[in-house]
Amino acid sequence: MGGSTVVRCRKGHYFTTIWIPGVSLKAVRLGWIRFQYCPVGKHWTLVKPIKDATLDEDQLFFAKEHRDIRIP
């Protein structure tokens, strides 16, 4: 955890976001789950971090190609 992390939303979309434990500037923290915008499905949802090792090669590539908004 910390830095760019692959997350999955409740609808099963994978994307990359900045995840720093205890810090949240663009999401509402709910423990290890956060409420934030999913750039893949274009909806607000709950997301949680996913270990890269649990994803296949295509899922990991897709997640790294889809990032949420950056903090300026």
C-alpha positions as CSV (number, residue, x, y, z in Angstrom):
1,M,0.0,0.0,0.0
2,G,1.1,3.5,-0.6
3,G,1.4,5.2,-4.0
4,S,-0.2,3.8,-7.2
5,T,-2.5,0.9,-6.3
6,V,-4.8,-1.2,-8.4
7,V,-8.4,-1.1,-7.0
8,R,-11.7,-2.8,-8.0
9,C,-15.0,-1.1,-7.8
10,R,-18.3,-2.9,-6.8
11,K,-19.2,-3.4,-10.4
12,G,-15.9,-5.2,-11.0
13,H,-14.0,-2.5,-12.9
14,Y,-10.2,-2.3,-12.3
15,F,-8.2,0.9,-12.3
16,T,-5.2,2.5,-10.7
17,T,-5.4,5.2,-8.0
18,I,-3.2,6.8,-5.4
19,W,-3.7,4.9,-2.2
20,I,-2.0,6.1,1.0
21,P,-3.3,4.6,4.2
22,G,-4.8,7.2,6.5
23,V,-4.8,9.9,3.8
24,S,-7.6,10.6,1.4
25,L,-7.9,13.8,-0.7
26,K,-10.4,12.6,-3.4
27,A,-12.4,9.9,-1.7
28,V,-14.3,9.2,1.5
29,R,-12.3,6.7,3.6
30,L,-14.2,3.8,5.2
31,G,-11.4,1.7,6.6
32,W,-9.8,-0.3,3.8
33,I,-12.7,0.6,1.5
34,R,-13.2,4.0,-0.1
35,F,-16.0,5.8,-1.8
36,Q,-14.7,7.4,-5.0
37,Y,-15.3,7.9,-8.7
38,C,-14.7,5.0,-11.0
39,P,-13.2,6.3,-14.3
40,V,-13.9,3.1,-16.1
41,G,-17.7,2.9,-15.4
42,K,-18.0,6.7,-14.9
43,H,-19.9,6.2,-11.6
44,W,-19.4,6.8,-7.8
45,T,-18.8,3.6,-6.0
46,L,-17.0,1.8,-3.2
47,V,-13.5,0.6,-4.1
48,K,-10.9,-1.6,-2.4
49,P,-7.3,-2.4,-3.2
50,I,-6.4,-5.6,-5.0
51,K,-3.1,-7.4,-4.9
52,D,-1.4,-7.4,-8.4
53,A,-0.7,-11.1,-8.0
54,T,-4.4,-11.9,-7.9
55,L,-5.0,-10.4,-11.4
56,D,-4.2,-12.0,-14.7
57,E,-2.0,-10.2,-17.2
58,D,-4.8,-8.6,-19.2
59,Q,-6.6,-7.3,-16.0
60,L,-3.4,-5.8,-14.7
61,F,-2.6,-4.1,-18.0
62,F,-6.1,-2.7,-18.2
63,A,-6.0,-1.4,-14.6
64,K,-2.6,0.3,-15.2
65,E,-4.0,1.9,-18.4
66,H,-7.0,3.4,-16.5
67,R,-6.2,5.9,-13.8
68,D,-8.4,8.1,-11.8
69,I,-7.9,11.8,-11.7
70,R,-4.6,13.1,-10.4
71,I,-4.4,15.6,-7.6
72,P,-2.9,18.9,-9.0
